[in-house]
Amino acid sequence: MHLMRNKHFQLAADLGFSVALVDLDLKGEDGLSLIQKLRMSFPDLPIIAISSVLSGHQIEAAMELGVAEVLHKPITADWKPVVERIRATRRR
């Protein structure tokens, strides 16, 4: 589990994402923990949370961590306009 967490975080650090899509249902780890770690290290990084089961607790916790949007899986091409909107807002 620790290795997986480092792999996801290291990918974000190495590639310098402009937006992060984080699955709250990551296999072997908690997506909320990854969002928290990303938020601490990259405070201005827009984060979109996705999940197949959106409980009130998950949504509330994700919003408290400052996610820009919460999407329900399965996601389709509908996520693309959300990312573009967030990128456009960030460029202003």
Residue, then its C-alpha position, 0 to 999 in steps of 0.5 A: m500500500h505504501l509503494m502505491r501511494n508513493k507511485h501516485f504522488q511521485l507521478a504528480a510531482d514529476l509530471g507537474f500536472s495542471v489538473a489532477l483527477v483522483d479516484l476516491d476508490l483507489k485500490g489499496e489506498d484511500g483517495l482522500s489521503l492522496i488528495q490531502k497529500l497533493r493539497m499540502s504539496f501543491p496547494d494551487l493544483p486543481i483536483i477533481a475527485i471521482s468515485s463510483v459510490l459518492s457517500g455524503h461523507q466522501i463528498e463532504a471530505a473531498m470538498e473540505l480538502g478543496v477539490a474543484e469538482v466531484l464526478h460520479k463514475p462511470i465518467t464519460a467524455d463529460w469530464k473533459p469540459v469540466v477540466e477545460r473550465i478549471r484550466a481556463t479559470r486557472r489561466r485568468 
